[in-house]
């Protein structure tokens, strides 16, 4: 699975003109399941995401996690993170999980995140979403867990 996380001062997601998720200080995370991913990859990715130290301590060093700072999490499904861009000028989405698997793993990821973190908002799988954010820093990281071959 893949997560593109951005440290934000605020972020929101709108579907059909209606805001469905909003956080203040925290992480806006684009989440993608790849073919062969399972709950094992989702668990590993969530563990890393919740403990990843991207927030500054009193000395200005990135030593605090989203849990340490009681920040919000906005989880947004985005299958395009799995795009293969190695040839031509049009991306291939072959590496992405099938839609039904992507939905199942995104829902699993969100359920587990909500069980472990008090402030979780989400986008909507398969919807045309408008995501707004103010990247704080800017700070952006790519996290990935791979299925074992």
Secondary structure, 3 states (H helix, E strand, C coil): CEEEEEEEEEEEEEECCEEEEEECCEEEEEEECECCCCHHHHHHHHHHHHHCCCEECCCCCEEECCCCCCCEEEEEECHHHHCECCCCCCCECCCECCHHHHHHHHHHHHHHHHHHCCCEEECCCCCCEEEEEEEEEEEEEEEECCCCC
